[in-house]
Amino acid sequence: MDKNSHATALIIKEFNNAFNNHDIDAVMALMTDDCIFENTYPAPDGTRHVGQAQVRLELGNFLKSSPQALFEEEELIVCDDRCVIRWRYSWGDGHVRGVDVMRVRDKKVSEKFSYVKG
């Protein structure tokens, strides 16, 4: 893995740890000011959130409403400033599987596009 890909992987892992710790401040500190988050709801295209305020509101509400939420990385594929993460999202007695397509710029997440199976 080249140096830039390695740096991207480390930032994504730090971001995922903050997310699993339900630490919205740490999550947002790892995102650019002009970040973009596309969630999975409503089907088929989800909703696009742009900028720190919109993304913080959306992710913060998600974390508050899902205190048992846990994302488990199944596979991480990194190429330069981009990565694809296959994951399993579990809550209580259920789970779904999906993929995030992410981009890192200036050592922060600038894009997080989420897709879910089913």
Helices and strands as residue ranges (DSSP letters): H 3-20, H 24-29, E 31-38, E 48-50, H 51-65, E 70-79, E 82-91, E 94-105, E 108-116
